[in-house]
Amino acid sequence: METYRINHFLARVIKHNMDVNPAFDIDMISLPDYRIIDSITIDSLYIGTDLLLFKNAEKVSIASFSPAGERVIFALDYAYPTGSSDRIDCVIAFDRGQVNQPICHLQSKPQACLSTTDNADDEGRDTSTHCRDAIREDTVNTRDKG
């Protein structure tokens, strides 16, 4: 667990055992009464319109985590089941008493996911096994409603 000061709030990051439960929680805590205002569980990330589910990865690890103004910046190493991996950079803004969903992008697109006519469906989306196993395009809300 780590705690960072973000303006008038604390951001508490609770890292689970990523091998057993690939997820982490971020709590927004008010000062000076130390009350949890909002909380989010991160167990998946959108990269554009694609959803990377941590449970479908070979391994997910937090490479870095740091505060930056009213935001938290973090990087993840995401290993696909086929053996390739990506570094994913994300930003989470703390805004009006809530923790926003992360905005993420790949530092580099994995070679196996580059769209080609051999790997693309009719809409140009990649259909390689490697990408299909790691990416799910339906909407899943990762916000903790509890």
N, C-alpha and C positions, 0 to 999 in steps of 0.2 A: 504494500500500500504506500502511495506517495501523496503528498498534499502540496498544492501550489496556491499562491495568492493571485487572484485575478480581480483587480480593482477592489471592490468592497465585498468580495466573496472569496471563499476557498473552493478550489477544485480538488476533490479527492478521487484518486485513481486507484481502483481495486483490481489488481491483476489476478486472475484465476490461474490455476495450473493449466497452461495452454496445451499440454499434451492430453489432459483428461477432459477439460472443459474449455475449448478454445473461445474465450470471451473475456471481456473486461468491462468494468462498470466505471462510470464517471458521475460523481455526485456534485451538485452545486450547493454549497453550504453558506448560509447567511452569517454575517458577523454583526454584533458580538455575541449573539445568542446560540450560535452553532446548530442551527436548525436546517435540515435538508429541505431545500426549496424545489429542486428537480433532480431527476436521476435518469441515466440512460445506460442501457446494456448494449455493448457493441459485440455482435457475433456474426456480423456480415457487413459488407461495404458495397456501395454502388460505385462503379467505375463507369461514368457516362450513364447509359441506361441498363448496363449489365450488373447483376448482383453476384458478388463473390461471397459464398457461404464459407465460414471458417471450418465448419464440420466436414466439408468436402475437400479440404486441403490436406496435403500430406503433413504439413506443419505450418503454423502461424506463430511468429514471434514479434514482440515489440522491440524495434531497433532503437528508437529514441522517443522521448516525450519531454516537451518543454512548454512553459507559458510564453506568450507573446502578446502583450497588451491585453485585450479583452478576449483572447483566443488561446486555445491550446493547439500546438502543432505536434504531430507524431508521425512516425514512419513505422511501417510493418514490413517484415519479410514474409512473403506468402509463397509457400512451396506447393506446386501442383502435384497431383498424384503421379504424373508421368515423369517427374524428376526436375523439370525446369522450375524457375522461381522468378519472382518479381519483387522489387521494392515499391511499396505503395506509400505515397505522401498524403497526409490528411490534415485538415484544419477543422476544429470545432469552435464555433463562436458561442460565447456566453452573452445572451441578449435578453433584456427585459425579464429577468428572473427565470430564464429557462436555458437548458443546454440544447443547442441546435444539433441536428443530424450532421454527421461529418461530411465534408466535401473532399473527395479523394481523386487522385489521378495516379497512373502508373508512371514511374520514372522512365520505363521503356516497355513497350508492348512485347509480350513473349513471342518468339519466332513462330511457335506452333499455332498461335492465334491470329497471325496475319491473314487477312481475307484474301483468298485466291479463288479462282473459279472452281478448283478441285475441292476446296474446303467450305465454300459459301453456299448458303441456302438461296432461295429466290429473292430474298430481300437484302442479300449481301452480308448476312450475319454468319460468323464462323460456325461451322458444325463439326469441327474435329472433336474426337472423344475427349481429349485433354481439356478443351474449353467447355464442352457440354457438361462434363463432370464437375467443373469448378464454378460455372456460371448458371444461374437460374434467373429467368427474365420476369417472373411474376413478382408482384409487389408483396414484400414482407416488411411489416413495420417492426423495427428493432427498438423502438422507444419503450421503455419500461413504464407500464401503466399502473404499477403498484404503488 
